């Protein structure tokens, strides 16, 4: 299920983004990028519609995925996710 980022409180959205960018395996290459920079990048990509928040009802977890991943999973994006 898609979760429109605008429907989350500022605190919930920030916590979700921070958890996402600090996961093991998140690699930004050779350049060291601060947590603040990473969260700003993710927030911008959400606002631009390049990525979306996906809630998995089975596991009860959220993930942030590229829009192209939604089509692969057969999920139709709305205009305001």
N, C-alpha and C positions, 0 to 999 in steps of 0.2 A: 504494500500500500504506500502510495506517495504521501509525504507529509509536506505541505507548503511551508517553506521556511518563515513566511510572514505570519503564520498562525502560531508560531512558538514565541514564548516570552524571550526577551533579550538574554536573560540569564540561562534559560534552557538551550537556546541556540548557541550561545558562547560555550557552554559546557560540552555540547555535542561536537562542535568544531574543535575545541581543544583536545578532547578525547580522540577524535579522528586523526589530527595531525601528530599526535604523540604516540600513536600505535607503533608497535614493533614492525619493522619492515617498511616504514615510510621513509623513503630515501629522496633527498633533494640534490643528489650529486655531490660533486667536490666542494661546492660552496656551502659554508655553514649559514643557515638561515634561522633567525630567532623565532621563538614561538609566536610572538606578536606578528611578525611578517607572514608566517605560515597561516595564521588564523585570518589575517586580512586578505590573503590570496584566496582562501576558501570562501570567505564571505563575499568577495567580489564575484567569484565564479557562480555562486548561488544566485546573486542578484542579476547576473547576466544570463542565467538560465543554462549555463554550460554543464552544471552538475545539479543533482537533486538528492533529497533526503528520502531514503527508502526504508520503511519499517517492515521487518519480517515478523509476521504474526506468530509463526511457528516457534521461532527462537526468542521472540520478545525483544529483539535488538534493532537498532538503527544503523544504517550505513550511508555514506555519501558516495554516490556513483555518478559516472559520466552519463549524460543524457542518452548516448548511443547504447549504453548498457540496458536501458529501459526497453528499447525495441527488441533487443536480443531476448529479453525475459518476457516479451509479450505484454508489456505494461504501456498503456497509452498515457503520455504526459498531458497534464492540463496546462493551460497557459500561465498559471500562477503558482508553480511549485517551488 
